[in-house]
Amino acid sequence: QVQLVESGGGLVQAGGSLRLSCTASIRTFSIHPMGWFRQAPGKEREFVAAISWNEGNMYYADSVKGRFTISRDNAKNTVYLQMNSLKPEDTAVYYCAASAPYSTNLLMSKSNYNYWGQGTQVTVSS
């Protein structure tokens, strides 16, 4: 059974930083594209960032470009989201997700992800 476990969320002041981690219990982790999504109260879940299975490509939502960085450590089965210059509008539950092995499908679409974590709360105060 595949499990994705996020950690690193919390309360931070505007302008601060957080690093989210997501550890996956997937034997073939290194060949799965990974993504981060977020959902604020009353809003739909939206794309934040994604990284291809071979780390050749990273994708970001326009709202986080230049502030957030996605990376992965295949030896640790972990994907990270470094979040800098946080804004109150970044407040949401953040979810990591795994796509199918070797997938090259549009990684900005949540419909292309097979596995999801339970989420970690990020709250940015003004």
N, C-alpha and C positions, 0 to 999 in steps of 0.2 A: 504494500500500500504506500503510495507516494504521499509524503508530507512536506510542506513548505512552512517554515517557522520564521516569522519576522521578529526583529528586536531592534532596539535603539530609539524608539519613539519617546516622546516626552513633551514637556512644556519649556519653551524657549522664548526669549524676547525678540522682537523684530530686529533684524540685522545679525542675529546669531546663526549658529551652525548646528547641524545634527548629522550623524551618519547612521543610516539604516542598514541592517544586515538581514539576509534571508538565507537560511541554510536548508538545503534540500536533501531528502532521503531518496535520491534518484541515483541508481548505480551508474547510469549513463549520463550524468549531469553535464559533462563536457560537450555533448553534442546537442544540447537543448538551448535554443534561444531563450533568453529570460527578459522579463519586463517588470516594470513598476507602474501601478495605477493608483489612483486616489479617489476617495469619495467623501465629499463634504455633506453635511446634513441637508436633506431636501434636494440634493443634486444627483445626477447620474455619475456612475463611476467613469473616470476619464483617464486617458493615457498620460503618463509622465515621462517615462524613458524606457528604452529597450536596448539590448545588446545581442548581437548575433552569436551563434554558437562558436564561431572561430575568432571572436573579438574583432573581426575586421570592420564591423559597422556598429555605430551607436546612433540612436535616434532620440530626439527630445521634443517634447511639446514646446511650442513657441513661448509659453508662459514661464518656462524654467530654463531656457537656453542661456548659457553663460553663468548660471548660478548652481545648477545641479550637475553631478557627474556620476554616470553609472560605470561600474567595473565588476569584474568577476575573478574569483580565485578557484580554478577548477580542482586544485589539490585539496581544497577545503569544502568543496561543494557549496560555495557561498557566492552570492551576488550582493553588491553593495550599492547604496545610493548616498553619495555625499551631497548634502544640501547646505549651501552657503547663502548669505544675504537673505535669510528667510523673511517672508512677509506675512501679515495676518491672513491674507487670502490663500496661503499655503496650508492653512489649518484643514485637516482632513484625516480620515483613516487611510493609511497607505498599505497597499497590498502588493505582494510579489506574485508572479505567475510564471509558469513554464510552458513553452510551446512544444510542438512535436519535434522529435529529433531531426536535425538538419533542415528544419523548416526555413523557407525563404519567403513565406507568406507575409502579408502586410503586418508587421509587428506592432503597429499602432492601434490595431483593432483588437478589442478584448475577445472577440469571437474566435480568434486564432490561438487562444491559450487553453490548454487542457487541464492544468492543475493550478490551484490557487491557495494561498495562505489565508490565515484567519485575520490578518491585518494588525497594524500597530498605529496607535493614535499619535498624531503630531499636532500640537497646539502652539500657535505663535501669537504672543500677546503684543499689543501695540504700545 
